[in-house]
Amino acid sequence: MVDGAAPCTQPYKVPSSSGYPRAMAQSVPSHSSLPPGPRTPALWQTARFIFDPHGYTQKIVARYGDAIRTNATTGRGIAVASAELSREVFAGDPDNFEVTSLVGDIFGRRAVIATARARHRRQRKLMNPRFHGARIKSFLAAMQRVTDTHLATRAATPDAVLVMNLLTQSLTVDIILETIFGADPGLDRARGRTILTEAVGAVTPSVIGSRYLRRGWFAPWRNFEAARGRFDAWIDEMLAARKARGETGDDMLGLLLDARDEDGAPMDDAEIRDQMFTLLVAGHETTATAISWGVYYLARQPEVLAKLRAELDALGPQASPESIAKAPYLSAIGSASLRIAPVVTDVVRVCRNDFPLGGYVVPAGQTIFVLLCAVLRDPRLFPEPTVFRPERFLERTFTAAEFAPFGGGSRRCLGAAFAESEMALVLASIARDWDVTLADSEPEECVRRNLTMGPKHGVRVRLRRRAT
Ligand code: HEM
């Protein structure tokens, strides 16, 4: 706890209860110089940001304002901390941006998250329909079923302390396996769970920190490569089984197997493995963390829980997953959780050509960091930014750049609608059927887990079935 904020309004140990106050507005230059920023070495700036993104961001924003010259191991460039500057980046010509090499090293060079320009557009066009509209609706029942099954197994031990994040991880792994592989008869769920959990665990901060450490001599990197090797072998076996059966299947693996490029050539197995790795890894850990924060705030703020229960109870005991996923206060709780404890702190774009931004010009080859965490905590947009108040999402509409926990522009998270529905259904099941009490009185700390941020102690709770 810091700065004397009331316990229930303090999300985790952040340096100040006033969000990210800005330095005085800088005069916008008419030439191509970059703004001022810290002069510390790249390794130092990177380490500060990796290990304490909120604290470090708050400090540099307070000192330098919304545009900050940066020097990181991923490259020199500029960091932006306002919705207006984020909008300029997200609206920029996507063909002018590359992805930083870190992303390709982790997910694979051919993954949609790592490609750029024409290839990226083709991949998005192929995969987008699977994550929108009717397709999402077809996943809702599975999301709810998996959730209720997992929660039911907890009823046997009502007084045991449970680490919420472990529960949400296993839940979201099962949901992503179910929705990505459909009803593949050959799917070994237990093996899938182990492989995915190991892969996520192997992306340590040291592996992220510097590309010079992503080498065979560095044990954590070898560990990651071994986990990735087990993942690839698993996908190869499934591909071989489908090819042997002479069918592709009506799921994501089938979609990738059926895909043809403009010359009619199929996707090669290496690309399929990269896409599957991206979807399965990016598609569960992020959402699990966001749900855990949602549960944490529901447990801390009984008035929010009461309002949510009233909304859910009014839908009736037989409410369809579609109507639950659309419930406004429930959606606002999801947004409020993503805002106050952003799972992804920043997104990065590498400029191919000079890029005008906020009156500056970012030179070709330099990097733009969009500090999502700073915008989501900007007191000009979100007064009392460290207060969890879902109502703010019902009182006004935020633009795509003002509320961007999923990034923005042509690279905005492919799974955003999927994640929002999943968060809504899991939080609804917990709130409707369970009483949750926090096992610890100290506030949770938000710490770097890998590429994402999450609760240090995983949100330790006791779950008891709600008296009816
Ligand atoms: C609460 C959960 C999630 C959060 C906070 C989140 C956040 C993000 C962010 C910030 C980006 C980068 C966007 C940018 O560069 O502008 C991203 C990209 C991506 N996410 Fe998510 N994500 C979540 C869940 C998911 C899920 C469930 C899936 C898949 C099922 C998914 C798949 C992807 C993919 C494929 C990309 C790369 C998009 C591209 O580069 O074109 N994410 N996500």
Boltz pocket constraint, residues with backbone or C-beta under 6 A from the ligand:
constraints:
  - pocket:
      binder: B
      contacts: [[A, 112], [A, 113], [A, 114], [A, 115], [A, 124], [A, 278], [A, 279], [A, 282], [A, 283], [A, 284], [A, 286], [A, 287], [A, 290], [A, 343], [A, 344], [A, 346], [A, 347], [A, 348], [A, 404], [A, 405], [A, 406], [A, 407], [A, 408], [A, 409], [A, 410], [A, 411], [A, 412], [A, 413], [A, 414], [A, 415], [A, 416], [A, 418], [A, 419]]
      max_distance: 6.0
